[in-house]
Amino acid sequence: MANLFDILPRGFFNYLASNAQNRIYADCLELIYHAYDREVSYRIPRSQLRDILALYFLENHVEVPEDMEEAGNTDVYQVASGILRRLSDVNVRWLEEDSDEDTYEKQIIMSEQGIALSEFLQSLRKPEREEYAGYIITIYSVLQNQELLREHPYLDVLRPVHRQAKLLARSLKRLATFIRRVIEEMVKEDSLEKITENLIAYCDGSFIREYTRLTRQQNIHAYRSVIRERLEEIRENEPLMQRMTEELMQEEDMNRTEAGDMIDDMIRNTVRFLYDDYDQIMSEIKQKINLYMQLHIGHLRYLQNRGADARSVVEQVIRHISEETDGLNKRDYLPEEMQNLFQLGGMSYVDTASLRYPRRTQRVQESSEDVIEELSDDALAKAREEQLREANNPYSQKKMRDYLDSRMQGRESLKADDLPMDTKEDLLSILAAVAFAGDSGYQVKTADTYVETDSFSVREFEIRRGKGNGRDRDGT
């Protein structure tokens, strides 16, 4: 592994390490970086950048760096020019100076390291919001384009697909790791009104909009299925795999064995993430959101009730301490004179409130008569047919067990895609079969995604042969 500090200039981080002046240099670097937004390249006249930095010192009343003030550079234009010289120094090299070949005007060029540092500082100051669903849609669109596979299958298809999958994995892992900070931003508010507004925003779907759009787009599951099929087709296509291997050999200067192993790893890792790791990460995020939202609601209740009378609060505290000492068996360690302090629930006695009086049955005050109508033979036959029809439940447990056995036909598992959903009766049969699966000797595992048809949509599930009486719904 190459040493990073052999690549960077010796004083690359010096101006960010000074506690007294690091903010000035960070702000100046960001202003310079944004000055190139409307340029066609990272090249701009030196006088233009000098004016931008001078305006920054004037408008924000920024103090001149001490070393420049001691040198007598108090004019804002002199200070701005001094900062440009320092950032262009050979030991710093955030910027580079050059001259225009036609006008001989001095130009400032932002170095590659300076661009990377500016983008890094900007991402720390204001992280860019990523669209999680966009990664999957991009992968789907690339794999559906057959023209790209015919020309450059590795450069135009596999490499961008693998890169988009890695970016999605990185983004979701970051969200799963730091979701607590996002919710703490909601909970840190002290006012009841503000916390209530945050909770309403969560219920309306405004909480982490990118995650909400990813979970609510039902076609994401369909995209994932197509992506897996396309990648499996690519892996089984030997001529296409050889073309990608040769393309990678030329691009990365590898031998055939290394290139072939890398191609296979890229396909396998992409499929594994989109089908195994993706579901695990999404399940973890959902569990954390539910947990932290419960804490959020608890904090809301605390703010709502903290104005209660002091006596009630003291009683609750003493009762909680008493219950804790009971559960932890710590009363044996208390002095004898303190035992009576924790006998809140220990006293028992019998009084009139402990007696239960039998309830008197209501007496019939008036007699009543019902007129019995004798049914005809046709009416009796019709009533009998109606009772038989009601008794013949098409979705009974026995019929649903026979339904699953007939669909399994020796298979170990069955997914929602394998069952017909053309009519309403088919959908009711699927729902009843899943409901009785545990009692019929099967196990059901559901997912957060949906299977859609022209008329219905149902959550994705998998039925497996097992001991029964067990379901795996949302991790339970």
N, C-alpha and C positions, 0 to 999 in steps of 0.2 A: 504494500500500500504506500502510495507516494505521500511524502510529508507535506502537509498543507502550507507550512511556514517556509518551505523552500520555494513555493510558488508565489506567495504574497510578498510585497515589499516589507522591509524590516519594521517600518513605523506605520503600518497600515491601520492599526487600531489605536494609535497613540491619542488621537484627538477625541476618541470616544471614552478613553480611560480617565480623563481629567474631570473630576467632579465639578470644578468651577466653570468649565467651558464646554463640556460635552453637549449640553443642550443647544448652544449656539451653533456648533459645527453640525449637529444632526439636523437642525432646522435649515441651515444653509444648504446642506446636501439635498434635502427634500425639495427645496425651492428650485435648485438647479435641475434636479431630475424632472420636475413638472414643467420646467421651461422648455424642455424638448418635446412636449406633447404634440405641439402643432408643427414641429419640424419634420422634414423627410428623413433626417438622420440625426445621430447624436453629435451634431456639430453646430455651433452657434457662435456669433461674434462675441469677443471678450467684453466689449463695452456694454452689450445688452445684459449679460449676466452681472456685470458690476452694478448697473443701475437697479437690477432686481434686488440684489443684496443690500444696497444702500437704502432702498425703500423699506426693506424689512427692518433695518436698524432704526429708521426714523419713525415708522408707524407703530412699532411695538415698544419703543423706548428701551431698547436693549443696551445694556452697558457694554462698553468697548472692552475686549479682552485686556487683562492687566498688562501682559507683556507688550502689547501694541500701544497701550496708553503710556507706559514708561518710555517707549521709544519716540513719543511725541506724535503718534498717528491718531489724532482725535477726530479728524474729518471723516464722515461716514464713507465717502468715496475712497479715501485712502485705506480705511479699514476693510472695505469690500475688496479692493484690489489686493490687500495683504492676505485675505482669506483665500482668494483664488490662487495666489502664488503658493501658499502653504499646501493647499489640496492638490496642486500640480507638482509638488516636490517629488523627486525621484524615489525618496524613501516612503512616500505616502501613495502617490499615484492613483488618487480617486479620479483626478482629471489629468488631461494632457493638453499641452499648448502646441499650436501649429499656426502656420501663416497661409493665407489664401494666395494661390499662385498668380491670380490676376490683379487683385487690389493690394496685396501684401498686408491685409488687415489681419490682426491676431484673432485666431479662432480657438475656442475651448472645446475639446473632445472629451466625452465621458468614457472612461475606460471600462472594460468588461467587468473588472472587479468592482468598480464604482457603481455600475448599474446593478450588479447583484446585491451589493450592500444596501443601496437605496431601496430596492424592492423588498429586501428582508426587513429593513426598519419600517417601511410602510406597512408590511403585513403584520408587524407587531403592534403598530399604532392603531390600525384599523383593519382587522382580518377580513379578507374577501369572503363573502357568503357563497358557498358552493351549491350548485343544483345537483342533488344526488341522482334524481331520475334522468338528468341529461346524460350522465355517463352510460347508463344502460341503453338509452335510446340511440346514442352515438354508436355503441358497439353493434346494436341491431342493424342500424342503417348501413354500416360498413360491410357486415357479413352478407347483407341482402344484395349488395352490388356485385354482380357477377363479372362486370367489366374489369374491376380492380383485381379479381383473382386471375384473370387471363393475362394481365400485363406484368404487374409486380406483386405477387401474392404475399411476399414477406414484408416489403417496405410499405405497401399501401393497405394491407389487411391485417396480418398477424401482429406486427409490431404496434400499430395504433390500438388494436383491440386489447392487447396485453397491457399497454400503458393506461388505457382508460379503466381497465379492471383494477390495476394497482392504485390509481388515483381514487377510485370509489372505495377500495378497501382502506386506504389511508384516511379518507374523510370520515367514513363510518366508525373506524377505530378511534379516531380523535373525538368524535361525538360521544361514543360510548364511554370514553375515559373521562372527559371533562363535562359531561352532562350535568354533573352536580353543581358546577360553577354557574351554568346557565340558570338553573332553578334557584340557586342562592341569590342571584340578582333580583329574582322576583320576591324572595322571602325577606330580603334585607330592609325592605320598606317598613317604616314604623307606623304608618297611617293605615287604618282599616280600609279606607276608601281605595287607596292605591293597590293594596294587596287584592282586594275584591276585583278591581279592574284587571289585574294580571291574571286572576283565576278565570274571569270571563273570557279574556283573550285566549287562554289555553283551550277552553271549551269550544270556542268558535273556530279553532284551527289556526289562530295567528301565532301560536307558540311554536317556534322552530319551524317556520313555514316550509323549508326545504324537506325536512323529515316528514311533515304532514302530507306534502304532495307525493312523496315517494310511497307512503303507506296507503294513500287513498286512490292512487292510480291502479285500477284493476288490470289494465293491459300490461303492467310491468311483468306479471307472472307469465303472460303469453309470450312476451319478448324473451324472457329467460329460457323458456322451453325451446323457442326457435334458435336462440344462440347456442344452446347445447347441441341441438341437432346439427347445426352448420359446422360447429367445431369437430364433432364426431365424423361428419362427412369429410372434412379436410384431413383428419388423421388417417382415415381409411383409404384416401386417394393417394396411392403410392407415387404416381408421376408428379402430382402437385407437391407432395412432401419433398421429393428430390429437387424440384425447382426452387422451393423455399430454402432448402439446405445449401444449394449452390449460390443462391443470392446472398445468404448470410455469410458464406465463406468469403465472398468477394467484399462484402461490406465491412466485416469485422476481422478479416485476415485470420480465419480459423481453418483447421483441418476438417475433413468430412465428419469424423466421429464426434468432435466437439460441437460442430454446428448441428448435427442431427439430434444429439442429446439436448441441446438448448431449445431447438424447435419443439421437441416432444415435451420438455418441461414447461414451456410457455403455454402450450395448449392445455396440458394437464392442470397446471396451477390456475388458469383462468376458469376452467370448468369446476374445479374444486371450490374456488371462492364463490362463484355465482350460485352454487347449489348447496354447499355444506356450510362454509364459513359465513356466508351472507345471512342465512337463517339464524345461525347462532348469535351473530352480532345484533341483528334486529330484535331477537328475543331478549337479549341482555339490555338493550336500550329501552325496550318497553317495560321491563321489570324495574329498571332504575327510575324511569319516569313515574311509574305508579307509586314507588316507594317515596320518592322525594315530594310528589304531589300530596301524599298523605301527611308528610311532615309539614308541608305548606298549609294544608287545611287545619292541622293542629295548631300551627302558629296563628292562623286566622281566629280560631276559637279562643286562644289565649288572649289575643288583643280584644276580643269581644267581651270576655268575661273578667278581665283583670280589674274592672271597676267594681266588682262585687264587694260585699262587706267583709271586713277583716276577720270577723268571727268565723264565717264560713270557710275562708282560706285556711285559718289555723286548724279548724276541725279536719279539713281534708289532708293537711300536712301530717297531723298526728295520726290519722287513720292510715295514711300511706306508710308511715314509719312503723306502725304496729303490724301491718301486713307484711312488710319487709322483714321484720325481726322474726315473725312466725315462719316465714319461708326459709330463712337462713339459719334457723335454730341458734340465734344469738342471745336469747333471753337467759340462758344458763350462765352467761358471762356477766350479766348485770348485777349490781349490788342489790341486796334484799329490799332496801328502802326505795329503789327505783322500779320494782316489779309492778306496783300498782299503777304506774304511769301508762302502762301498755296493756291494760285489761279492758279495753274498750268493748271488745266483743266476747269477753270471757264470762260475764255474769249471765245467769239464766234463772228464770222463775216462771211460775204458772199463775195467771190471773184470768179474769173473765175474757180477755181478748184471745186467750189460748183455746177457748172452747168453740166448737163448731156446732151450730144449731142445725138440725136436719130441716131440709126444705119441705114445706107442706105441698102436697100434690093438689092441683086444682080440681075441684069437684065440678061435675057436669050439672049446670043449673037448669037447662032445658033440654028436653028430648028432641031429637030431629029424625026425620024420615027421608030416605033416599028412594027415588023411583028407579027401579031396575028395568032396563029395556032389553028384551030378548032379541038377540041378533038372528038374522036369517042365515041360511046356509051359504049364500054368496058372500055375505058380510063376514061370516066366520072364516071362510076360505081366504078372503082378502086379508083379514087380520093375521091369519096364520102365515101367509106369504110375507107380510110385512115384518113379523117377528123373526122369521127365518132369515130374511135379508139383513136385518139388523144384527142377528147373531153371527152371520157369515162375514166376519171382519177381514177384508182383504189384506190388512196390514198387521195381522196378529204376530206374536212372537214366533210361533211355529212356522208360519208362512214366510216370515222374513229370514228365518234360519235356512229354510229350504231355498229361498231366493239367493242367499249368499253362497250356499253350497253349490248351487247350479252355476253361478257365475265364476266361482273359484276354479272348478274343474281341475283340481290337482295343483293349482298355483299356490305359492306361499303368501303372496300379497296382491292387493287389488287397489287401484287408485280411482279417483273420481272420473278421470278421463276414460277409464275402461267401461263405465256404466252408461247406458243410454239415457239421454235427457231430452227426448223429443217431445214428450207430452207431459201434462200435469201429473198423470198417474205415475209416469216414470220418476218424476221428482219426488212425489210422496213415497214411493217405494224406496228410494235412496235414503231419504230422511228417516223412515221407519227402520230400515236395515241398520243404519248407523246407531240409532237409539237403542236397538236390541242387540247390538253386536257383542257387548260385554257379557250379556247373559247367554249368548249363543256360542261362546267359545272362541271369540275373536277379540283382537285388540285394535283400537282406533287411535290414530295419531293425526291431528289436524294441523294446518299451517295458517299463516296470516294472509295468504293469497287466495284468489278466487278463480274458479273455472266458469267461463261464460259460454252461453249458447245464444241463439237468436232470441229466446224468450225468457231464459232463467239465468241466474248466477248463484253458485253455491261455493262454500269454502272448500279449498283443496284438502283432501284427506287421504289417508292410506289405511286399509284394513289388512291386518296380518293375522295368520293363525297363531293362537296362543292359548294361555290358560283361561282367558276371559275375565270378566269383571274388572277390567283395567282399561283406562283411557288416558291418553297423553294429550291434554288440552292446555296449551299455553304453559307447558313445563310442568303440569301437575299430573 
